[in-house]
């Protein structure tokens, strides 16, 4: 399944593809069948996008999910994100994902270019995006939502709660 995902990124992004990463529980060999998500992301050349991509769902994610769901039913959901690799990315808290919870599947490994992290405000991601995530959830809810939509927003809320006490506790876990 990882080879298929990597090839999909390569076919869809071509020469603009820099790196493909697997992240969180699967990357740490701690996935639980039928519960864990398969979370991936690609770093792309700045020239590929008309505008800088901070963290965006790949247009081909849904098509890819349906292509592999029957063949590889052991994961709950698929996440395929894109981000532009530039100086802003390397200085952002998004770089923390590469450094602390990702495994390189293809391309250039930028983890060595990123400083080590400690449990502080530089590790806060979900709290910064909470308003947008909640708005997106409520738009889905007005139409029709599935259990996976509820699971996704609950994970975000749990992560936000942990981020609120991150410095006090002095620990970080990518497994929420």
C-alpha positions in Angstrom: 0.0 0.0 0.0 2.9 2.4 0.7 4.4 1.7 -2.7 1.0 2.4 -4.3 0.7 5.7 -2.4 4.2 6.8 -3.3 3.6 6.0 -7.0 0.3 7.9 -6.9 2.1 11.0 -5.5 4.8 10.6 -8.2 2.3 10.2 -11.0 0.1 13.1 -9.9 2.9 15.6 -9.0 5.6 14.6 -11.4 8.8 16.7 -11.2 7.4 19.0 -8.6 7.5 16.2 -6.0 10.4 16.6 -3.4 9.4 14.1 -0.7 6.7 11.8 0.5 6.3 11.1 4.2 4.3 8.7 6.3 3.4 10.0 9.7 2.1 9.1 13.2 1.1 5.6 14.3 1.9 3.7 11.0 5.3 5.4 10.8 6.0 4.3 14.3 4.8 0.7 13.7 2.1 1.2 16.3 -1.0 1.1 14.0 -4.1 -0.8 15.0 -6.0 -2.6 12.3 -9.3 -1.0 11.3 -8.7 1.9 13.7 -5.6 3.7 12.6 -5.5 6.2 9.7 -3.0 6.0 7.0 -1.6 9.6 7.1 0.8 10.8 4.4 2.0 14.1 3.0 4.1 15.3 0.1 6.4 18.3 0.0 6.4 20.0 -3.4 8.4 22.6 -5.3 7.2 26.2 -4.8 6.9 26.6 -8.6 4.3 23.8 -8.8 1.4 25.7 -7.2 0.0 29.0 -8.3 0.2 30.0 -4.6 2.0 28.6 -1.6 0.4 25.6 -0.1 0.5 25.5 3.7 -1.2 22.1 4.3 -3.9 21.1 1.8 -5.7 17.9 1.0 -4.5 16.5 -2.3 -7.1 16.6 -5.1 -6.5 12.9 -5.7 -7.0 11.7 -2.1 -10.6 10.5 -2.5 -9.9 8.7 -5.7 -6.8 7.0 -4.1 -8.8 6.0 -1.0 -11.4 4.2 -3.1 -8.7 2.6 -5.3 -7.0 1.0 -2.2 -9.8 0.6 0.3 -11.0 -2.9 -0.9 -7.5 -4.2 -1.5 -6.1 -2.9 1.8 -9.0 -2.7 4.3 -6.8 -2.6 7.5 -6.8 1.2 7.9 -9.7 3.4 8.8 -9.1 6.5 6.7 -6.5 7.9 4.3 -5.0 11.3 4.5 -2.9 12.7 1.6 -1.7 16.3 2.2 0.5 18.7 0.2 2.8 21.5 1.4 5.1 23.7 -0.4 8.7 23.3 0.7 10.3 26.7 1.2 12.0 28.7 3.9 8.6 29.5 5.5 7.9 25.8 5.8 11.2 25.1 7.4 10.7 27.9 9.9 7.0 26.9 10.7 5.6 24.6 13.2 4.6 22.3 10.3 8.2 21.3 10.1 7.7 19.7 13.5 5.6 17.0 11.8 8.6 16.0 9.7 11.0 16.0 12.6 8.9 14.3 15.3 6.4 12.0 13.7 7.3 11.1 10.1 9.1 8.5 8.1 10.5 9.2 4.7 9.0 7.1 1.9 10.4 8.8 -1.1 12.7 11.7 -2.1 14.8 14.2 -0.1 14.7 13.8 3.7 14.6 17.4 5.1 14.5 16.2 8.7 18.2 16.9 9.1 17.6 20.6 8.2 15.2 21.1 11.0 16.2 21.8 14.6 15.1 19.5 17.4 12.0 20.4 19.2 11.1 20.5 22.9 7.6 20.5 24.3 6.6 24.2 23.9 4.5 26.5 21.8 6.4 25.7 18.6 4.7 22.3 18.6 1.2 23.7 18.6 -0.6 23.0 15.3 -4.2 22.0 15.8 -5.1 24.9 18.1 -4.1 27.3 15.4 -6.4 25.6 12.9 -9.3 24.8 15.2 -11.7 27.5 14.0 -11.3 26.4 10.4 -11.6 22.7 11.3 -14.8 23.3 13.2 -16.3 25.4 10.4 -15.6 22.7 7.9 -17.2 20.1 10.2 -20.3 22.1 10.6 -20.6 22.6 6.9 -20.4 18.8 6.5 -23.0 18.4 9.3 -25.5 20.6 7.5 -25.4 18.1 4.6 -24.7 14.7 6.0 -21.9 13.4 8.2 -20.5 10.0 8.7 -18.9 8.5 11.8 -15.4 9.2 10.4 -16.3 12.9 10.3 -17.1 12.8 14.0 -14.0 10.8 14.7 -11.8 13.3 12.8 -13.1 16.4 14.7 -12.9 14.6 18.0 -9.2 13.8 17.3 -8.7 17.5 16.6 -10.4 18.5 19.8 -8.3 16.0 21.9 -5.1 17.3 20.2 -6.1 20.9 21.0 -6.7 20.0 24.6 -3.2 18.4 24.8 -1.6 21.4 23.1 -3.1 23.6 25.8 -1.2 21.8 28.5 1.9 20.9 26.4 4.4 23.2 28.2 3.1 22.4 31.7 3.3 18.7 31.2 6.6 18.9 29.2 5.7 16.0 27.0 4.4 15.4 23.5 2.6 12.4 21.9 1.9 12.1 18.1 -0.6 9.3 18.8 -3.7 11.3 19.5 
